[in-house]
Every structure is written in structure tokens, then in C-alpha cells.
Amino acid sequence: MLTHRDIIALWPSSADLARDLDVPGDNVRKWKAHNRIPGWYFTALATAAERRGYSGVTAEALAAALSRSQEAA
């Protein structure tokens, strides 16, 4: 099961993901550090992953990873 950190690591760099989502690079670095991507980015992130050919990155998978991380906290 992928974590948010694992999903971010699919991209060549945090800067590449930031460009794909049109967000500041600091946002992505903070998401990675906290292992948490805000829910309002799930659909855009899934679309960006699909464009890059990354499989298994869906809004549902992102929500499940968030749920698991919250249960572990």
C-alpha cells in the first residue's frame, strides 16, 4: 500500500510534481515531510499521475493512504 510520501516519490523531483500541480515547490516538500497531501489535490494529482503513466495513483488510493496515516497517528 502506497503512502503519500511513496506517491510523491514517483515523480523525478518535488519540483516536477509542483509544476504538474501548479503549486509552489515548498508545498510539495512539506507534504513529503509530513506524509500528507491535502485532500483537495487528490483529483489533480491522480490526473497528473495518469498523464505521466504512473499506475495505482487514484483519488481513492490517496484517500485510503490518508485514512491509514490518520489511524496510525
BAZAKOL-519409 format. One record per residue (C-alpha): residue number from 1; x, y, z; residue in three letters; chain. Coordinates in nm, 3 decimals, padded with zeros to 5 digits, always signed. Example, Ala and Ser with C-alpha at 12.3 -4.5 7.8 and 13.67 -1.06 7.14 Angstrom:
BEGIN
<k->1; xx->+01.230; yy->-00.450; zz->+00.780; r->Ala; c->A>;
<k->2; xx->+01.367; yy->-00.106; zz->+00.714; r->Ser; c->A>;
This chain:
BEGIN
<k->1; xx->+00.000; yy->+00.000; zz->+00.000; r->Met; c->A>;
<k->2; xx->+00.137; yy->+00.335; zz->-00.104; r->Leu; c->A>;
<k->3; xx->+00.179; yy->+00.623; zz->+00.138; r->Thr; c->A>;
<k->4; xx->+00.157; yy->+00.984; zz->+00.032; r->His; c->A>;
<k->5; xx->+00.537; yy->+01.000; zz->+00.059; r->Arg; c->A>;
<k->6; xx->+00.564; yy->+00.700; zz->-00.177; r->Asp; c->A>;
<k->7; xx->+00.332; yy->+00.868; zz->-00.426; r->Ile; c->A>;
<k->8; xx->+00.531; yy->+01.191; zz->-00.420; r->Ile; c->A>;
<k->9; xx->+00.849; yy->+00.989; zz->-00.477; r->Ala; c->A>;
<k->10; xx->+00.711; yy->+00.860; zz->-00.809; r->Leu; c->A>;
<k->11; xx->+00.792; yy->+01.198; zz->-00.963; r->Trp; c->A>;
<k->12; xx->+01.153; yy->+01.268; zz->-01.064; r->Pro; c->A>;
<k->13; xx->+01.159; yy->+01.555; zz->-00.815; r->Ser; c->A>;
<k->14; xx->+00.935; yy->+01.754; zz->-00.584; r->Ser; c->A>;
<k->15; xx->+00.973; yy->+02.044; zz->-00.828; r->Ala; c->A>;
<k->16; xx->+00.833; yy->+01.830; zz->-01.113; r->Asp; c->A>;
<k->17; xx->+00.527; yy->+01.741; zz->-00.907; r->Leu; c->A>;
<k->18; xx->+00.484; yy->+02.104; zz->-00.806; r->Ala; c->A>;
<k->19; xx->+00.491; yy->+02.208; zz->-01.172; r->Arg; c->A>;
<k->20; xx->+00.241; yy->+01.937; zz->-01.266; r->Asp; c->A>;
<k->21; xx->+00.001; yy->+02.063; zz->-00.998; r->Leu; c->A>;
<k->22; xx->+00.085; yy->+02.432; zz->-01.041; r->Asp; c->A>;
<k->23; xx->+00.170; yy->+02.474; zz->-00.671; r->Val; c->A>;
<k->24; xx->+00.480; yy->+02.615; zz->-00.500; r->Pro; c->A>;
<k->25; xx->+00.762; yy->+02.365; zz->-00.455; r->Gly; c->A>;
<k->26; xx->+00.759; yy->+02.431; zz->-00.080; r->Asp; c->A>;
<k->27; xx->+00.408; yy->+02.285; zz->-00.063; r->Asn; c->A>;
<k->28; xx->+00.522; yy->+01.952; zz->-00.207; r->Val; c->A>;
<k->29; xx->+00.828; yy->+01.941; zz->+00.021; r->Arg; c->A>;
<k->30; xx->+00.602; yy->+01.997; zz->+00.323; r->Lys; c->A>;
<k->31; xx->+00.361; yy->+01.728; zz->+00.206; r->Trp; c->A>;
<k->32; xx->+00.651; yy->+01.485; zz->+00.175; r->Lys; c->A>;
<k->33; xx->+00.793; yy->+01.575; zz->+00.516; r->Ala; c->A>;
<k->34; xx->+00.453; yy->+01.529; zz->+00.683; r->His; c->A>;
<k->35; xx->+00.348; yy->+01.232; zz->+00.465; r->Asn; c->A>;
<k->36; xx->+00.021; yy->+01.411; zz->+00.398; r->Arg; c->A>;
<k->37; xx->-00.124; yy->+01.559; zz->+00.078; r->Ile; c->A>;
<k->38; xx->-00.430; yy->+01.779; zz->+00.129; r->Pro; c->A>;
<k->39; xx->-00.747; yy->+01.614; zz->+00.001; r->Gly; c->A>;
<k->40; xx->-00.837; yy->+01.897; zz->-00.234; r->Trp; c->A>;
<k->41; xx->-00.536; yy->+01.795; zz->-00.452; r->Tyr; c->A>;
<k->42; xx->-00.632; yy->+01.427; zz->-00.489; r->Phe; c->A>;
<k->43; xx->-00.814; yy->+01.459; zz->-00.820; r->Thr; c->A>;
<k->44; xx->-00.548; yy->+01.682; zz->-00.979; r->Ala; c->A>;
<k->45; xx->-00.273; yy->+01.455; zz->-00.851; r->Leu; c->A>;
<k->46; xx->-00.442; yy->+01.145; zz->-00.988; r->Ala; c->A>;
<k->47; xx->-00.478; yy->+01.319; zz->-01.326; r->Thr; c->A>;
<k->48; xx->-00.112; yy->+01.425; zz->-01.325; r->Ala; c->A>;
<k->49; xx->-00.006; yy->+01.070; zz->-01.237; r->Ala; c->A>;
<k->50; xx->-00.214; yy->+00.929; zz->-01.521; r->Glu; c->A>;
<k->51; xx->-00.055; yy->+01.176; zz->-01.767; r->Arg; c->A>;
<k->52; xx->+00.289; yy->+01.053; zz->-01.659; r->Arg; c->A>;
<k->53; xx->+00.187; yy->+00.687; zz->-01.678; r->Gly; c->A>;
<k->54; xx->+00.208; yy->+00.619; zz->-01.303; r->Tyr; c->A>;
<k->55; xx->-00.035; yy->+00.342; zz->-01.218; r->Ser; c->A>;
<k->56; xx->-00.226; yy->+00.299; zz->-00.895; r->Gly; c->A>;
<k->57; xx->-00.245; yy->+00.669; zz->-00.812; r->Val; c->A>;
<k->58; xx->-00.615; yy->+00.742; zz->-00.785; r->Thr; c->A>;
<k->59; xx->-00.818; yy->+00.974; zz->-00.567; r->Ala; c->A>;
<k->60; xx->-00.939; yy->+00.663; zz->-00.384; r->Glu; c->A>;
<k->61; xx->-00.582; yy->+00.539; zz->-00.323; r->Ala; c->A>;
<k->62; xx->-00.482; yy->+00.882; zz->-00.194; r->Leu; c->A>;
<k->63; xx->-00.782; yy->+00.889; zz->+00.041; r->Ala; c->A>;
<k->64; xx->-00.702; yy->+00.539; zz->+00.168; r->Ala; c->A>;
<k->65; xx->-00.341; yy->+00.639; zz->+00.235; r->Ala; c->A>;
<k->66; xx->-00.461; yy->+00.943; zz->+00.428; r->Leu; c->A>;
<k->67; xx->-00.700; yy->+00.729; zz->+00.631; r->Ser; c->A>;
<k->68; xx->-00.421; yy->+00.482; zz->+00.716; r->Arg; c->A>;
<k->69; xx->-00.186; yy->+00.760; zz->+00.823; r->Ser; c->A>;
<k->70; xx->-00.453; yy->+00.915; zz->+01.047; r->Gln; c->A>;
<k->71; xx->-00.524; yy->+00.578; zz->+01.209; r->Glu; c->A>;
<k->72; xx->-00.154; yy->+00.532; zz->+01.282; r->Ala; c->A>;
<k->73; xx->-00.128; yy->+00.876; zz->+01.448; r->Ala; c->A>;
